């Protein structure tokens, strides 16, 4: 790929990482407490944004409602461009009720073909100028042969190449941190992304990686 080439990777299939204590259990009804929201998983998924005590109550409520509506809107936008997401069942104030996707986190079943499909789906998001903001294997669910994007809490709309490059870079960093064969998985993602996406975005992701290396050496 010329200027898009990353460091060479050995050929091979995806290696399934070991289960980790922090991996959420999607097989039964549980509640997960995150920094931004409380997520209750039962027959449906209920996501409620948590109040921030350091903000004025009125401002905090306004921001939570605004961000909740924006997240629900982006989930629906993603579905319209062909990216599997949960169906939104209800939105009220700071709470989203959505379809539960029965499956397992991609972190537990990652392969090159799955990473390639993730590349295709991220390119579709970017074609609609949707920036996910947190593309990691733990925010993706494999279900019935499809990859679902289930957490749009950090998503936003941005047409800039830089924003899309950062989005891709976040995914690459997650691969490095979680998989021994991350280079193969990265290369598979690139192949999938190029089916619908721009080489310019991938070049920018590579530039962002190189910036990070420069900072580390400084």
C-alpha positions as CSV (number, residue, x, y, z in Angstrom):
1,X,0.0,0.0,0.0
2,X,3.0,2.3,-0.3
3,X,2.7,5.2,2.1
4,X,0.0,3.4,4.0
5,X,2.3,0.5,5.0
6,X,2.7,-0.1,8.7
7,X,5.3,-2.3,10.2
8,X,5.2,-5.8,8.6
9,X,3.2,-8.5,10.4
10,X,3.4,-12.3,10.2
11,X,0.6,-14.2,8.5
12,X,-1.7,-16.0,10.8
13,X,-5.2,-16.3,12.2
14,X,-6.6,-14.3,15.1
15,X,-5.6,-15.4,18.5
16,X,-8.4,-15.4,21.1
17,X,-7.2,-13.6,24.2
18,X,-7.8,-15.0,27.7
19,X,-10.9,-14.0,29.6
20,X,-10.2,-11.2,32.0
21,X,-11.9,-10.2,35.3
22,X,-12.9,-6.8,33.9
23,X,-14.7,-8.3,30.9
24,X,-18.4,-7.6,31.4
25,X,-20.7,-10.7,31.5
26,X,-23.3,-10.1,28.7
27,X,-24.9,-13.5,29.3
28,X,-27.1,-12.5,32.3
29,X,-28.8,-9.4,33.7
30,X,-26.2,-7.2,35.4
31,X,-25.6,-3.5,36.0
32,X,-22.4,-1.8,34.9
33,X,-21.2,1.4,36.5
34,X,-19.1,3.5,34.2
35,X,-17.6,7.0,34.5
36,X,-20.5,8.6,32.5
37,X,-23.4,6.2,32.9
38,X,-25.1,3.3,34.7
39,X,-26.0,0.5,32.3
40,X,-28.6,-2.1,33.4
41,X,-28.8,-5.2,31.2
42,X,-31.9,-7.3,31.4
43,X,-34.5,-8.1,28.7
44,X,-33.6,-4.6,27.4
45,X,-30.6,-2.3,28.1
46,X,-31.2,0.8,30.1
47,X,-28.5,3.4,30.0
48,X,-28.8,6.4,32.4
49,X,-26.2,9.2,32.5
50,X,-24.9,9.9,36.0
51,X,-25.2,13.4,37.5
52,X,-21.9,15.3,38.0
53,X,-21.8,16.8,41.4
54,X,-19.2,19.4,40.4
55,X,-21.7,21.1,38.0
56,X,-24.6,23.3,38.8
57,X,-27.7,21.1,39.0
58,X,-29.6,22.9,36.2
59,X,-26.6,22.9,33.8
60,X,-25.8,19.3,34.6
61,X,-29.4,18.2,33.9
62,X,-29.4,20.2,30.6
63,X,-26.1,18.6,29.5
64,X,-27.2,15.1,30.4
65,X,-30.4,15.4,28.4
66,X,-28.6,17.0,25.5
67,X,-25.9,14.3,25.4
68,X,-28.5,11.5,25.8
69,X,-30.5,12.7,22.9
70,X,-27.4,13.1,20.8
71,X,-26.2,9.6,21.5
72,X,-29.6,8.1,20.6
73,X,-29.6,10.1,17.4
74,X,-26.2,8.9,16.4
75,X,-27.1,5.3,17.1
76,X,-30.0,5.6,14.8
77,X,-27.9,7.4,12.2
78,X,-25.4,4.6,12.3
79,X,-28.1,2.0,11.6
80,X,-29.3,4.0,8.6
81,X,-25.8,3.8,7.0
82,X,-25.6,0.0,7.5
83,X,-23.8,-0.3,10.8
84,X,-25.5,-2.8,13.2
85,X,-26.6,-1.1,16.4
86,X,-29.3,-1.8,19.0
87,X,-32.7,-0.5,18.2
88,X,-33.7,2.5,20.3
89,X,-36.9,1.8,22.2
90,X,-37.3,4.9,24.2
91,X,-35.5,8.1,25.2
92,X,-36.5,10.1,28.2
93,X,-34.4,12.9,29.8
94,X,-31.0,11.3,30.6
95,X,-32.1,7.7,29.9
96,X,-32.0,5.5,26.8
97,X,-33.8,2.2,26.6
98,X,-32.6,0.1,23.8
99,X,-32.7,-3.4,22.4
100,X,-30.5,-6.0,24.1
101,X,-28.0,-7.6,21.8
102,X,-27.3,-11.2,22.9
103,X,-23.8,-12.1,22.1
104,X,-20.2,-11.8,23.3
105,X,-17.7,-9.0,23.4
106,X,-15.5,-9.0,20.3
107,X,-12.5,-9.1,22.6
108,X,-13.3,-12.7,23.4
109,X,-13.6,-13.9,19.8
110,X,-11.4,-11.6,17.8
111,X,-10.1,-12.8,14.4
112,X,-8.7,-11.2,11.3
113,X,-12.1,-11.6,9.5
114,X,-13.8,-9.8,12.4
115,X,-11.3,-7.0,12.4
116,X,-11.7,-6.7,8.6
117,X,-15.5,-6.4,9.1
118,X,-14.9,-3.8,11.8
119,X,-12.9,-1.8,9.3
120,X,-15.8,-1.9,6.8
121,X,-18.2,-0.7,9.5
122,X,-16.0,2.1,10.7
123,X,-15.6,3.3,7.1
124,X,-19.4,3.4,6.8
125,X,-19.6,5.5,10.0
126,X,-17.0,7.8,8.7
127,X,-18.8,8.1,5.4
128,X,-21.6,9.7,7.4
129,X,-19.1,11.8,9.4
130,X,-19.9,9.8,12.6
131,X,-16.9,9.6,14.9
132,X,-17.4,6.8,17.4
133,X,-14.8,8.1,19.8
134,X,-14.1,4.8,21.6
135,X,-13.7,1.9,19.1
136,X,-12.4,-0.9,21.3
137,X,-13.2,-4.7,21.2
138,X,-15.1,-4.3,24.5
139,X,-17.5,-1.9,22.9
140,X,-18.4,-4.3,20.1
141,X,-20.6,-7.4,20.3
142,X,-20.5,-10.4,18.0
143,X,-24.0,-11.8,17.5
144,X,-25.3,-14.2,14.9
145,X,-22.4,-13.4,12.5
146,X,-22.7,-9.6,12.8
147,X,-20.7,-7.0,14.7
148,X,-22.8,-4.6,16.7
149,X,-21.6,-1.2,17.9
150,X,-23.3,-0.8,21.2
151,X,-21.8,2.2,23.0
152,X,-22.0,5.7,21.4
153,X,-21.4,7.6,24.6
154,X,-18.4,9.5,23.2
155,X,-19.6,9.7,19.6
156,X,-20.0,13.0,17.7
157,X,-20.3,14.3,14.1
158,X,-17.2,15.7,12.5
159,X,-16.1,15.7,8.8
160,X,-12.4,16.4,9.5
161,X,-9.8,13.8,8.4
162,X,-8.0,14.4,11.7
163,X,-11.1,13.3,13.8
164,X,-11.5,10.2,11.7
165,X,-7.8,9.4,11.9
166,X,-7.9,9.6,15.7
167,X,-10.9,7.3,15.7
168,X,-8.9,4.7,13.7
169,X,-5.8,5.3,15.9
170,X,-7.8,4.5,19.1
171,X,-8.8,1.1,17.6
172,X,-5.2,0.3,16.7
173,X,-4.0,1.2,20.2
174,X,-6.7,-1.1,21.6
175,X,-5.4,-3.9,19.4
176,X,-1.8,-3.3,20.6
177,X,-2.9,-3.5,24.2
178,X,-5.1,-6.6,23.9
179,X,-3.7,-9.0,21.3
180,X,-0.4,-10.6,20.6
181,X,-1.2,-10.7,16.8
182,X,-2.3,-7.1,16.8
183,X,-0.4,-6.3,13.6
184,X,-2.4,-8.9,11.6
185,X,-5.6,-7.6,13.1
186,X,-4.6,-4.0,12.2
187,X,-3.8,-5.0,8.6
188,X,-7.1,-6.8,8.3
189,X,-8.9,-3.7,9.5
190,X,-7.1,-1.6,6.9
191,X,-8.2,-3.9,4.1
192,X,-11.8,-3.7,5.3
193,X,-11.7,0.1,5.7
194,X,-10.5,0.7,2.2
195,X,-13.5,-1.0,0.8
196,X,-15.6,2.0,1.8
197,X,-13.3,4.5,3.3
198,X,-10.5,6.9,2.4
199,X,-6.8,6.3,2.2
200,X,-6.3,9.8,3.5
201,X,-7.9,8.8,6.9
202,X,-5.5,5.8,7.2
203,X,-2.5,8.0,6.3
204,X,-3.6,10.4,9.1
205,X,-3.9,7.5,11.5
206,X,-0.3,6.5,10.7
207,X,0.8,10.2,11.2
208,X,-0.9,10.2,14.6
209,X,0.9,7.0,15.5
210,X,4.3,8.5,14.5
211,X,3.5,11.7,16.5
212,X,3.1,9.5,19.6
213,X,6.4,7.8,19.0
214,X,8.1,11.2,18.6
215,X,6.7,12.4,21.9
216,X,7.8,9.1,23.6
217,X,11.3,9.7,22.4
218,X,11.4,13.3,23.4
